[in-house]
Amino acid sequence: MIYRLSMEFTVDKKQKINYNIGSVLQGIMMTFLDRDYGEVLHRQSLMPYSQHFETKDGKYYWIINALTEEAKENIICKILDSDKRSLDLTYRKSKLNIERLIFEEVNLFKDRGEKDIVLNFKTPTSFKRTSGGYEIFPNVRHIFNSLINKYEMFEMNNLDDSLFSKINKKEDFLEDIIKNVDIVGYNLKTEKFGIKGNYIPGFMGKVNIKVKGSAEFKNNISKLLQFGEYSGVGLKCTMGMGVMEIL
């Protein structure tokens, strides 16, 4: 099971905020956590949550996704139990006024199995190069390697056994993906994501992919992408980068 907390909030009309507030929100989130759990997170290479800021229909939302039961108990439940009605933005001498909290238990994996899929990357998305620097253009290997690693790390076999059996042979599965999934179109722009005065380059926008292969293979690709709507793609998803949705 995956869990989502959506926090609708308002801000002072003079305040202008966008996805770059994500790193600040992560810092606020950490103030809700017990010290011991904070140390557990500090030791992990991949985090069991993602979080980001977004606007929808003129409203502001802080979205937190917990990928494990433990993350739900130690992050989302701590925030819900706090009963806070505002969050301090000390660096701006301002507040986020909480209007409502929406908690969801997410049932993933609808059988979609489309051969043509459009992905919308809503915040800057980037991948670390082994040689140093950042990969700021999407390719099939980077997108799906990121998703496979996260899916495997958090033991999502409780979500879908047939997909997890493929993940257990991830090198073969990734090669099958590279052979049978193509990027056939895109409408992208380069954007930078701010973190404590530094900026990470990335891409935002739409990517069209075409999936070949059997019905089972197409379903597994669809399920992995559905998981990505909650885990995020690429680096710094805990700070608000790599937010993706299937259109």
Secondary structure, 3 states (H helix, E strand, C coil): CEEEEEEEEECCCCCCCCHHHHHHHHHHHHCCCCHHHHHHHHCCCCCCEEEEEEEECCEEEEEEEECCHHHHHHHHHHHHHHCCCEEEEHHHCEEEEEEEEEEEEECCCCCCCCCEEEEEEEEEECEECCCCCEECCCCHHHHHHHHHHHHHHCCHHHCCHHHHHHHCCHHHHHHHHHHHEEEEEEEEEEEEEEECCEEEEEEEEEEEEEECCCHHHHHHHHHHHHHHHHHCCCCCCCCCCCCEEEC
